[in-house]
């Protein structure tokens, strides 16, 4: 069964527009879990323009499903996750100043940084996932340095699918199959939404988890948070509570 992890960054973006604590990120995460999501994802950035380091610490107290913290493996980020001890840490190649994640790791080029980070996190009991594209060389290199999972960067699929090309899922299915053969588990995320998720999940084998934030939170403005979470669970054929 593919698990749904909801990224709550956009809740924090809305809160930060006015300051204060409305909407409340921890309360939103609690309700999202009550509505059936199997995980909460956050991506704190150094400028704290949405999720703050304080949010990560507060969320650690209320996330009872699975907590996934994404980020670039800077010294401050690693210190944060070693303190918070989420169940999963996803390392992404977006250094300070990046607007959003827009590519996967060149694993060979960053091998030493990634290997050292993976070992430190695993030694503290956390599962580690690397954000990658579909290139077999990067997936093989990820396995060689000991990561537990990869997270496939799905924006190319989402863009092509929206243009009427469902076959855009094929490279991701091949990548997931190759990753599985390398001993890796597979996550996916970025620009997945209620229109393209069912096709993706039905055609990509060995898919452990999808992480979805922007589309889900945006759709919840119209349909409500509970109904939107249920819609996404249905795309994964997961019964809602």
C-alpha positions in Angstrom: 0.0 0.0 0.0 1.3 3.4 -0.9 1.2 5.8 2.0 0.1 9.5 1.7 2.3 12.0 3.5 0.9 15.5 3.4 3.4 18.4 3.2 2.1 21.3 5.4 4.6 24.0 4.2 1.8 26.0 2.7 -0.1 26.1 5.9 2.9 27.8 7.4 3.2 30.1 4.4 -0.4 31.4 5.0 0.3 31.8 8.7 3.5 33.8 8.1 1.7 36.2 5.8 0.2 37.8 8.9 2.3 36.5 11.7 0.9 34.9 14.8 -0.3 31.4 14.8 -3.4 31.3 12.5 -3.7 28.9 10.7 -2.0 26.7 13.2 0.4 24.2 11.6 0.3 21.7 14.5 -3.4 21.7 14.6 -3.6 21.3 10.8 -1.2 18.3 11.0 -3.2 16.7 13.8 -6.4 17.0 11.7 -4.8 15.7 8.5 -3.7 12.6 10.4 -7.2 12.2 11.9 -8.6 12.4 8.3 -6.5 9.4 7.3 -3.1 10.6 6.0 -0.3 8.3 7.1 2.4 10.9 7.4 3.3 14.6 7.7 6.1 16.1 5.7 7.8 19.5 6.2 10.7 21.2 4.4 12.2 23.9 6.6 14.5 26.3 4.7 17.3 28.4 6.2 15.2 31.7 5.8 12.2 30.0 7.5 9.9 31.5 4.9 7.3 28.9 5.6 8.1 26.0 8.1 10.4 27.2 10.9 12.8 25.2 13.0 10.4 25.8 15.9 7.6 24.2 13.8 9.6 21.1 13.4 10.1 20.8 17.1 6.4 21.4 17.8 5.3 19.0 15.1 7.5 16.3 16.5 5.2 16.3 19.6 1.9 15.9 17.6 2.9 13.7 14.6 1.8 10.2 15.6 1.9 8.6 12.1 5.2 9.2 10.4 7.2 12.4 10.3 9.3 13.2 7.2 11.6 16.2 7.3 13.1 17.3 4.0 16.1 19.6 3.5 19.6 20.3 2.2 22.1 18.6 4.5 23.7 21.8 5.9 25.1 21.7 9.4 22.1 23.5 10.8 19.6 21.2 9.1 21.4 18.1 10.3 21.5 19.5 13.8 17.8 20.1 13.7 16.8 16.6 12.6 19.2 14.9 14.9 17.4 16.7 17.7 13.8 16.1 16.4 14.4 12.5 15.3 11.8 12.2 12.6 11.1 8.7 11.2 12.4 9.8 7.8 14.8 12.4 6.6 14.7 13.3 2.9 17.8 14.9 1.6 17.2 17.4 -1.3 19.7 19.3 -3.5 18.3 22.8 -3.0 20.8 25.0 -1.2 19.9 28.3 0.5 18.0 30.6 -1.8 16.3 28.0 -3.9 12.5 28.7 -4.4 11.6 25.1 -4.6 13.1 21.7 -5.4 13.5 21.4 -9.1 15.9 18.5 -9.7 17.3 15.4 -8.1 20.8 14.9 -6.8 23.8 14.3 -8.9 24.7 11.6 -6.5 28.2 10.9 -7.8 29.2 14.6 -7.6 27.9 15.0 -4.1 28.9 11.5 -2.9 31.0 12.4 0.1 28.5 14.9 1.5 25.6 12.5 1.1 27.4 9.5 2.4 28.5 11.3 5.5 25.0 12.7 6.1 23.3 9.3 5.5 25.6 7.6 8.0 25.0 10.2 10.7 21.3 10.0 10.3 21.1 6.3 10.2 23.3 6.0 13.2 20.7 8.0 15.1 17.9 5.6 14.0 16.4 7.6 11.1 15.5 6.3 7.7 17.1 8.3 4.9 15.7 9.0 1.4 17.5 10.9 -1.4 15.7 13.0 -3.9 16.6 11.8 -7.4 15.6 11.8 -11.0 15.0 8.7 -13.0 18.6 8.2 -14.2 19.8 4.8 -13.3 23.4 6.0 -12.6 22.1 8.2 -9.8 19.9 5.5 -8.4 22.8 3.0 -8.5 25.1 5.5 -6.8 22.4 6.2 -4.2 22.3 2.5 -3.3 26.1 2.3 -3.2 26.4 5.0 -0.5 23.8 3.3 1.7 20.6 5.3 1.5 17.4 3.5 2.4 15.1 5.0 -0.1 15.0 7.4 -3.0 12.2 9.9 -3.7 11.6 10.3 -7.4 11.2 13.9 -8.5 7.9 13.8 -10.4 7.5 17.3 -11.9 8.5 16.0 -15.4 5.7 13.4 -15.2 3.1 15.9 -13.9 4.0 18.4 -16.7 3.7 15.8 -19.5 0.6 14.1 -18.1 -1.2 17.5 -18.0 -0.4 17.8 -21.8 -2.2 14.5 -22.5 0.8 12.2 -22.4 0.1 9.4 -19.9 3.1 7.5 -21.2 5.2 10.0 -19.2 4.9 7.6 -16.3 7.0 4.9 -18.1 10.5 6.3 -17.0 9.3 6.4 -13.4 8.0 2.8 -13.5 11.4 1.7 -14.9 13.3 3.8 -12.3 11.2 2.3 -9.5 11.8 -1.2 -10.8 15.6 -0.6 -11.1 15.7 1.0 -7.6 14.0 -2.1 -6.1 16.5 -4.3 -7.8 19.3 -2.2 -6.2 17.7 -2.9 -2.8 16.1 0.5 -2.4 12.6 1.5 -1.4 10.8 4.1 -3.5 9.0 7.3 -2.6 7.8 10.0 -5.0 6.8 13.7 -4.9 6.6 17.1 -6.5 3.5 18.4 -8.5 1.5 15.2 -7.9 -2.2 16.1 -7.6 -5.7 14.6 -7.7 -5.6 14.6 -11.5 -2.4 12.7 -12.1 -1.9 10.7 -8.9 -4.1 7.7 -9.6 -2.4 7.0 -12.9 1.0 7.3 -11.4 0.3 5.1 -8.4 -1.3 2.4 -10.6 1.7 2.2 -12.9 4.7 2.7 -10.7 5.6 -0.5 -8.8 7.1 -0.7 -5.3 5.8 2.8 -4.4 6.0 3.2 -0.7 5.0 6.8 -0.2 4.0 9.9 -2.0 4.6 13.3 -0.5 2.1 16.0 -1.6 1.7 19.5 -0.4 1.0 22.4 -2.7 -1.8 20.9 -4.7 -3.5 19.2 -1.8 -3.5 22.3 0.4 -4.6 24.5 -2.5 -7.5 22.2 -3.3 -8.5 22.1 0.3 -9.3 25.8 0.1 -12.3 24.8 -2.1 -13.3 21.4 -0.9 -12.1 21.5 2.7 -9.2 19.7 4.3 -11.0 16.5 5.3 -12.6 15.9 1.9 -9.4 16.7 0.0 -7.4 14.2 2.1 -10.0 11.6 1.4 -9.8 12.4 -2.3 -6.1 11.8 -2.3 -6.4 8.6 -0.3 -9.0 7.3 -2.9 -6.4 8.0 -5.7 -4.2 5.5 -3.8 -7.1 3.1 -3.2 -6.7 3.6 0.5 -10.0 3.6 2.5 -10.5 6.7 4.5 -11.4 6.4 8.2 
